[in-house]
Amino acid sequence: MFKSSVFLRILIASTVVIVTSVLAIAQEKNLSADEIIARHLGSFGSNEAIAKSVNRMAIGSSDFTHFDTSTNANGSAAFASDGKNMAFFSTFNLRDYRMERIGLFQNRVSIPVIYENHRSPLGSFLLAYDKLLTSRLFGGSIFSTWLLYGNDLNGVKIEAEGKKRVENRDAWVLKVSPKGGLITGSWIKLYFDAKDFHHIRTVYHQKETESGFYDTGEGAKNKGTSGNWGPGEMANNGSTLTEDFSDFSNDAAGLSLPHKYSVLLYFDSHTGSAQFKWSFQLTEYKLIRQFPPNFFSFDASALP
């Protein structure tokens, strides 16, 4: 009788543990977009630290690979932001690709040509799909313009899509729809580490070229093509740009920020396909007390 009573108590206790665990797992599976975003914000550090680091610059080294031609190059990088404006600047030791310049200045996209009226594949893609910049998604939390730092989503719709395995780890997924929506078949998804809620990946899939291709509002000086880097008519049959963020550690104002950043671009058209990769090792985040006047432009006197 005693043994039966002990067995019953053990059985009941085990059942309670199992039920509790199942409920906990079920609750985790049903995290809302707001809950994921809130935990993501907590992954950086304090709100005070976030506010303190609005004016900042990340510096480091850059590498570029064109897989189809086995072209490799390296150089330096500087990524600056002030909460409203962002500037992506990188150099490469190639004759026809000496630098990359991507900016969002006063809510307007700026991607100048880089060589003989040509843009890089990355610059061409982002002009064709400029909502990645105007929605403050490109570059993630490296820039203080990152959409999820603030409460104003500026018409961007976000919904949770549960968990997915990303490079042997669980990640929460958010599907993003920019203001004005996307072309049918195009989508944007953000991935957050299920343990610490760092933003580890963004994937943009573009089914076809967005309307307004190359229309930056800056006149003929900002027109151009992707040159000889790959197929013509960017994203005619579908292109995918994947950003990966890793090596998170405290820097600048004490925020936990990514120190490794890569951009993988695959695009396809009726004339062929091509694949490119940009990799950045960020060695330091610097706090900037105040950026010089007109810093956020691509004038010769502005960025390095």
C-alpha positions in Angstrom: 0.0 0.0 0.0 2.8 2.4 0.9 4.7 1.6 -2.3 1.5 2.3 -4.3 1.0 5.6 -2.6 4.6 6.7 -3.3 4.3 5.6 -6.9 1.1 7.6 -7.3 2.7 10.7 -5.9 5.7 10.3 -8.2 3.4 9.8 -11.2 1.4 12.9 -10.4 4.5 15.0 -9.9 6.0 13.7 -13.2 2.7 14.5 -15.0 2.7 18.1 -13.5 6.3 18.6 -14.7 5.5 17.3 -18.2 2.4 19.4 -18.5 4.2 22.5 -17.3 7.0 21.9 -19.8 4.5 21.4 -22.7 2.7 24.6 -21.8 6.0 26.5 -21.6 7.0 25.2 -25.0 3.6 26.0 -26.4 3.9 29.6 -25.0 7.3 30.0 -26.6 6.0 28.8 -30.0 3.3 31.5 -29.8 5.5 34.5 -29.1 3.9 37.5 -30.8 5.8 40.0 -33.0 5.6 42.6 -30.2 7.1 40.1 -27.7 10.0 39.2 -30.1 10.7 42.8 -30.7 10.7 43.7 -27.0 13.1 40.8 -26.2 15.3 41.9 -29.2 15.5 45.5 -27.7 16.5 44.0 -24.4 19.4 42.1 -26.1 21.3 45.4 -26.7 21.5 46.7 -23.1 19.8 49.5 -21.3 17.5 52.1 -22.9 20.0 54.7 -21.7 22.8 53.1 -23.6 20.7 52.9 -26.8 20.0 56.6 -26.5 23.6 57.5 -25.8 24.8 55.7 -28.9 22.6 57.4 -31.5 25.6 59.2 -33.1 28.1 56.5 -33.9 30.4 55.0 -36.4 31.6 51.5 -36.9 35.0 50.9 -38.6 36.8 47.8 -39.8 37.9 45.9 -42.8 36.1 44.8 -45.9 36.2 41.9 -48.4 34.4 41.4 -51.7 34.0 38.2 -53.7 32.5 37.7 -57.2 32.0 33.9 -57.2 31.4 33.6 -60.9 34.8 35.2 -61.9 36.7 34.3 -58.7 37.4 38.0 -58.2 38.5 38.9 -54.7 39.2 42.3 -53.2 39.7 43.9 -49.8 39.8 47.3 -48.2 38.3 49.2 -45.3 34.8 50.2 -44.2 33.1 52.9 -42.2 29.4 52.8 -41.3 28.0 56.0 -39.8 24.5 56.9 -38.4 22.8 59.6 -36.3 19.4 58.0 -35.8 17.9 59.6 -38.9 20.7 59.3 -41.5 23.0 56.5 -42.4 26.0 56.1 -44.6 27.6 52.9 -45.7 31.1 53.4 -47.1 33.7 50.8 -48.1 36.8 50.7 -50.3 38.2 47.8 -52.4 41.4 47.4 -54.3 39.9 46.9 -57.7 40.3 49.3 -60.6 36.6 49.3 -61.6 35.3 48.9 -58.0 37.2 51.2 -55.7 34.4 52.0 -53.3 30.9 51.4 -52.3 28.7 54.2 -51.2 25.1 53.7 -49.9 23.2 56.4 -48.0 19.9 57.4 -46.6 20.0 61.1 -46.2 17.0 63.2 -45.2 14.8 60.1 -46.0 16.2 60.0 -49.6 18.2 57.1 -50.9 21.7 58.1 -52.3 23.8 55.5 -54.2 26.2 57.3 -56.6 27.8 55.6 -59.5 31.2 54.1 -58.8 32.9 53.7 -62.2 32.2 55.0 -65.6 28.5 55.5 -64.9 28.2 52.0 -63.4 27.0 50.9 -60.0 28.0 47.7 -58.2 25.5 44.8 -58.1 24.7 45.8 -54.5 24.1 49.4 -55.4 22.0 48.4 -58.3 20.0 45.9 -56.3 19.3 48.5 -53.5 18.1 51.1 -56.0 15.8 48.5 -57.5 14.5 47.6 -54.0 15.0 50.9 -52.2 12.4 50.0 -49.6 15.1 48.1 -47.7 16.7 51.5 -47.1 13.7 53.7 -46.7 12.2 51.1 -44.2 15.5 51.3 -42.3 16.2 47.6 -42.5 19.5 47.4 -44.4 22.5 47.1 -42.2 20.4 46.1 -39.2 21.5 47.3 -35.7 25.0 48.3 -37.0 23.2 51.6 -37.8 21.3 53.6 -35.2 18.6 54.0 -37.9 17.6 50.3 -37.4 13.8 50.1 -37.6 13.4 48.1 -34.4 15.3 50.6 -32.2 12.2 52.9 -32.1 8.5 52.7 -31.5 7.6 54.3 -34.8 7.4 51.6 -37.5 6.5 54.2 -40.1 3.8 52.1 -41.8 5.8 48.9 -41.8 3.8 45.8 -40.9 5.4 43.0 -38.9 4.0 39.6 -38.1 5.5 36.6 -36.3 6.1 33.3 -38.3 7.3 31.1 -35.4 10.7 29.4 -35.3 13.1 28.1 -37.9 16.6 26.5 -37.9 19.3 28.9 -39.0 22.8 27.4 -39.2 22.2 24.8 -36.5 20.3 27.1 -34.1 16.7 28.1 -33.5 15.6 31.5 -34.6 12.4 33.4 -34.3 11.1 34.8 -37.6 9.4 38.0 -38.3 7.9 38.7 -41.7 8.0 42.4 -42.8 5.8 44.3 -45.2 7.1 47.8 -45.9 4.9 50.8 -46.4 3.1 50.4 -49.7 3.6 46.6 -49.7 5.6 44.4 -52.0 5.2 42.9 -55.4 3.5 39.5 -55.3 6.2 36.9 -54.7 8.6 39.2 -52.9 9.2 39.0 -49.2 11.4 40.2 -46.3 12.1 38.1 -43.2 14.1 38.9 -40.0 15.7 36.2 -37.9 16.4 36.5 -34.2 18.5 34.0 -32.1 16.0 32.1 -29.9 18.3 32.3 -26.9 19.5 35.9 -26.7 17.2 37.5 -29.4 20.1 39.2 -31.3 19.1 39.9 -34.9 21.2 37.4 -36.8 19.9 37.5 -40.3 17.7 39.4 -42.8 16.6 37.9 -46.1 15.1 39.9 -48.9 13.7 38.0 -51.8 12.7 40.2 -54.8 10.5 38.5 -57.4 11.1 41.2 -60.0 12.3 44.8 -60.3 10.3 47.3 -58.2 8.7 50.1 -60.1 10.7 53.3 -60.0 13.9 51.5 -60.7 16.9 54.0 -60.3 14.5 56.8 -59.4 16.3 58.4 -56.4 15.0 61.9 -56.8 18.5 63.2 -57.5 18.3 63.7 -61.2 20.5 62.3 -64.0 23.7 62.5 -62.0 22.5 59.5 -60.0 21.5 57.3 -62.9 23.6 54.4 -64.0 23.8 50.6 -64.7 25.4 47.6 -63.0 28.0 47.5 -65.8 29.8 44.3 -66.5 29.3 42.7 -63.1 26.6 40.3 -64.2 23.3 39.8 -66.2 21.3 42.7 -67.4 17.9 43.7 -66.1 18.6 43.2 -62.4 16.1 40.9 -60.6 14.1 40.0 -63.7 13.4 36.5 -62.5 14.1 36.8 -58.8 17.0 37.9 -56.6 17.8 37.2 -53.0 19.9 39.4 -50.7 20.9 37.8 -47.3 22.5 39.8 -44.5 24.2 37.9 -41.6 25.2 39.4 -38.3 27.4 37.7 -35.7 30.2 38.1 -33.1 28.1 40.2 -30.7 30.0 42.0 -28.0 29.7 45.2 -26.0 31.2 48.3 -27.5 30.6 52.0 -27.9 28.1 53.0 -25.2 28.0 49.4 -23.8 25.6 48.0 -26.4 25.9 44.4 -27.6 26.4 45.0 -31.3 27.5 42.7 -34.2 31.2 42.8 -35.2 30.9 40.5 -38.1 28.6 41.4 -41.0 28.2 39.8 -44.4 25.9 40.5 -47.4 25.3 37.7 -49.9 23.6 38.7 -53.2 22.3 36.2 -55.7 20.4 37.6 -58.7 18.9 36.0 -61.7 17.7 37.4 -65.1 16.7 36.0 -68.5 20.4 36.4 -69.5 21.9 34.4 -66.6 22.7 34.5 -62.9 25.5 35.8 -60.6 26.5 35.6 -57.0 28.5 38.1 -54.8 29.5 38.4 -51.2 30.7 41.4 -49.1 32.2 40.6 -45.7 33.0 43.1 -43.0 35.0 42.7 -39.7 34.1 45.6 -37.5 36.9 46.3 -35.1 35.4 49.3 -33.2 32.2 51.3 -32.7 33.0 55.0 -32.0 30.6 57.4 -30.3 30.5 60.7 -32.1 29.6 63.8 -30.1 28.4 65.6 -33.2 28.9 64.9 -36.8 30.2 67.8 -38.9 27.8 69.8 -41.0 26.9 68.1 -44.3 28.6 64.9 -43.1 25.7 62.8 -44.3 26.2 63.3 -48.0 28.6 61.9 -50.6 30.4 65.1 -51.3 34.1 64.8 -51.6 34.5 66.5 -48.2 32.1 64.4 -46.3 33.0 60.7 -45.7 36.5 59.3 -45.7 
